[in-house]
Amino acid sequence: MATFSAEVFQNEFLPDGGTDVHAIVTVTCSGAGEAGQTDSGEAGEIVIVDTSGSMKGENIVAAQQAAAAALDQVLDGVWFAVIAGSHLPRLAFPVTPEPAMVRMDSQVRAQAKAAVGSFFADGGTAMGTWLRLATKVFASVPTLAQRHAILLTDGINQHESPQELSAAIEQARGLFQCDCRGVGEDWQVAEVRRIATALLGSVDLIARPEDMAADFEQIMRQAMGRGVAEASLRVWAPQGAEVLFVRQVAPTVEDLTPRRQEVNPLTGGYPTGSWGDEARDYHVAVRLPAKSVGQEQLASRVQLAVGDTVVAQGLVKALWSNDDTLTARIDPAVAHYTGQAELAEAIQDGLAAKAAGDTTTATAKLGRAVQLAAQTGNDEATSRLRKIVEIDDADTGTVRLRRAVSKLDEMALDTASTKTTRVRK
Amino acid sequence: MTGTGSGVDAEATREEGGMPLVDVALSCPACSAPIGESDRFCEACGAELTPAVAPPPQAAPVAVARACHECGGVVAPDGYCTQCGAEAVSERDHFVETPAPWVAAVCDRGIRHSRNEDAMALHAGAEPGSHAVLVVCDGVSSSTDSDVASLAAARAARDLLTVSRPQALGTAATRRNATARAMEVAVDAANDAVIRNTTAGPGNPASCTFVAAVIQESQLVVGWVGDSRAYWLPDAGAGQLLSVDDSFAAEQIAAGVARADAENGPQAHAITRWLGIDAPDHTPRTTSLDLTEPGWVMVCSDGLWNYCSEGEAMSVLLRDTASTTGYAPLDLADGLVDWANAQGGQDNITVALARVGPPTPVSTTPTSTAPGTAEAGTTPEPAQAAYQQEGTPDGNVLS
């Protein structure tokens, strides 16, 4: 039985006239169990592999091995299917004319691996059509409570319009989660990130084809460890207050604000997908009407709900004081994650400016990123930034753009930009 | 709220070891003469002596209100309102007592203070005007645990005044003397209660003020230590402040400074006498009044009177408040607490009221400024024995 807990980190003291309350809420899940093995319902997995013409050669071989490695991790009893993606995607397994899934067992696993081994590279890339097919395949098993896909691509979405991709993403939103991986340097991080963000999944770069199998194995193992099919973050704010933003800040930065679904007029629900044994941090900011010094009130209830049941709650408070020593302090967790969120933004903006040839903006943004990475102790980001810029002074953010930069290093910096380090508590 | 007076020698504590609680059974409740433990009648006045009995159970303070005190919304199990997020008041932060329909009190944390160090305890006989005890204690906020001490003090005094009820023998004067004597014993008990609840060790020991009103038939006796007050607010005419604060401000007033100036001066809230282990003297000053006309006995802490000090102004405030709340004592006390909070709620607020005479004023009075009081007097009742009495209507300071 999964158990959840919530812990709040904040400075509840506001100065006279102060209105904005910031808090980091850490939600921790333990005893999640395995996907499809708990009371929450059955689980389904779809492996979507790019089999377009560009995959020819070592990529398609690596993709075959990666898909097989993923299938090895799918637990017996879990429903699954494999989709071969091109501009005309097909259900590679089970081999049926209609969308379908099968339950995993040792015999079926061998058949599926054989089907994957016959992948051949041909055709174009239209990821929206892959998502549409996956949506239909998941819908063929109505008993599924948990739906997850892995999507692998190596190229740009050339054979459909961005609008078609957007429509397909919207159709899939809320129906399944999707972790996305790009192999090589010919795919667009922003395009694939769009899919991953909407479908509550991760996006990452696989620089070398030979790393693909290990990555797929890891993604599928993690998916199988998510025994809580679906949970929603709920944020209550009092009458007359405004929720400024709701942001996941660890393990990655995701702005949840636009995903609000009304639970009741004072409470918004934000889908968080499935949960394994893990901790996620959320940054909640609420603007209150100021009260007089000495007064106290609840600024927010931050809850995790599984179905309609609230399984954990953290209370964010506001207490007005005229003691400067109390009100001036910024909570270390809030400061840390505010910096990490700005770091992600600075990296993405800097790389976009660099791609557009705007050297001045790129230098300023990436310089700020270097400064923030140093301040928040994100050594991984610092070492990735170092491959793109010469750091003259990390404290002031003084940098120079490197002349020769590997495309893969840029993509690695981009995909990793949203990964945060935890605050040292 | 109040800070202890800086000019008082705090070392003048009580004598070592000796602080026996004076047992009421050892003095005649009618005339205060000493009596033996097994005496059935008083040697001095002949009053029949009934053994002291345990006080009747009092209504416990109400549980945490499920409705939010700020907006009326529902309070969640986490202790905060589901609508406005206000913290639900705890039992200690806001409680009421209504021992009988004619007596009620509200004790409230106010707005600015983080806890409620005011306390009150009431007793009342079922029959209007028969017997009532109203005790208010205001914990000194600069001391430790004064919220616990003030409540223990109020209850200890209330319990004593409830049982030490002079019998219906003797003259009004002997009854008055007996009640005044009981008041001293009650303050001893209250002081002992404060000391019992004083945490050992460094820091300011717990301390509080004391004011009590005892209504017996048509006689009112008031006793106090500190700056909590008693008022007599007749339906007709101006109200009277019955107590004289033991405060730096009162000393200035006595020396000729205008009340308004003294009560708003820098040391206005310094009290010169209090209950507690460091109190040099806790003997209450007392006064009495024969209740010859309908009106209200009010006992309150400075959380109310800071905003409305003079007796006349208090009368006006009471009538104005009643014009919206009506004349049920609890509603009226609640309305006065709300009013004090609306003025800023700078301190804890306690208002205790006992109605003397018919439940609603017989008619409006020329001094009333309340526009809505006329409607309340639609059921005139003849003035009855409860408040027709001998003696002067003026406060008569006994000690």
Interface residues (C-beta under 8 A of the other chain):
Chain A: W236 A237 P238 Q239 G240 A241 L266 S292 V293 G294 Q295 E296 Q297 L298 A299 R301 Q313 L315
Chain B: C71 A76 D78 Y80 C81 T82 Q83 C84 G85 A86 E87 I111 R112 H113 S114
